[in-house]
Amino acid sequence: MLIVRRWYARYGSKLIWAGVALGMGWFLRQTQGAAILEMYYWVTRPLQSESPEVVQERLTNARTLELEQRLVELERQNQQLQKLLGYFEAQKQNVIAAPIIGRSADDWWKQVILGRGSQDGIEVGYVVTGIGGLIGRVVDVTPHTSRVLLVSDPTSHVGARVSRTGTMGVIKGDGSRIAVMRFFEKVPKVSPGDTITTSPVSRLFPDGLPIGRVQSVDLEKGPAPEAKILLTSPINDLEWAVIHPFKSK
């Protein structure tokens, strides 16, 4: 008996706590933690100041706001499609409307991917315009997509002229909606507000496509006078484009 008492005095309390732990583990397993969840509910209930009605009202308001925002977006898309339809119908030659389906944040002003390809009759070199004017030209084609080099790309060069005076030059993209036009003449006839279109001697684009308007002129710029051109097509947020069949000269 003395030995048993000594053993119990040394290990008895540990056995009791081990038994309690095993019992709790078995209980939690059988109830799948329901007891803890109930305990959590009753402990946190005083902190839950909002009634179920208030919570439901807040969720309803959030859903209403979501639907209102979707309606605004649908109206915006409808307006853009209506403008595109009018622009599309105004074209005198066979053209192809195409959605813009791809755009990289790193190359936002450089290129876009259109949802039309060789199976739709698209070829490399075809010209792409949109509401406002010139967008760019097709530089790569797959059966179902086309990659477009934008006029705002720094590697893009477009032969252009001042509509009012006929003064010619080359427009180079500048990675934004502002492009740069370099003139061939030492003293070009150009003023802020002048309209810029594609040149009749361009080998990559047909004559007379709107490009932009002159914002400012720098006659002292070397090696040739320059002008800042605001591109009239909102390239930064276009969703549709129009593809024109065109063969390089």
C-alpha positions, 0 to 999 in steps of 0.5 A: 500500500505504501508503494501504491500511495507513493506512486499515486502521489507522484503520478496520480494528478498527471493521470487525472489531467491526461484523462480529462484531456482525452475525454475532451478530445473524444467529446470534441470529435464526437460533436465536431467542435459544436460545443466550442462554436456554441461557447464562442457564440455566447461569449461574443454575443454581447459584442454583436450590437447589430440586430439581424434586421440591421444586418439584412438591411445592410446586405440589401443596400449593398445588393441594390448598389451593385445592381445600380452600378451594373446598370450604369456600366450597361448604359455606358457600353450601350452608348459606346456601341451606338457610337461605333454603329454610327461610325461603322455605317459611315465607312464607304468600304468593307470594314470589320468591327472587332472587340479589343480582348487583350491589353497589357498594363505594361504595354497599355499605349503600345499594342492591343489584341483584337478578337478577329483574325485570319479566319475573318479575313484579317491580314498583316498591314491592315489599318485599324481605326476607331471613334475619333480616328486612327488607332494603329495597324495590324502587325501579327495575325492568328486564326482568331486574333490580331495584334495591333501596333498603336500610333501611341507606341514610341516605335510607331511612325505615321506619315502625316500632314496639316489639313489646313496648309498641307505641311507634312511630317512624321508622327511618332508615338510618345507612350501616351495620348500625346504624340510628337510630329516632326516637320520636314520644313524648316518653317512649317505652316502650322498652328495650335488647333490645326487638324492632323491627318495621314499623309497622301504619300504614306506607304503604311496608311491610306490618305486622310485618316484623322489622327489628332489636333495640334496642341503646341508648336516648337519651331526652335526644336532641333534637328527639326521643328516639332509639334505636340499632337493630341490623338483624337481617338481615346486609345486609353479606354477603347473597347472596339475597333474597326479594321480596314483592308489596306495593302502597303504601297 
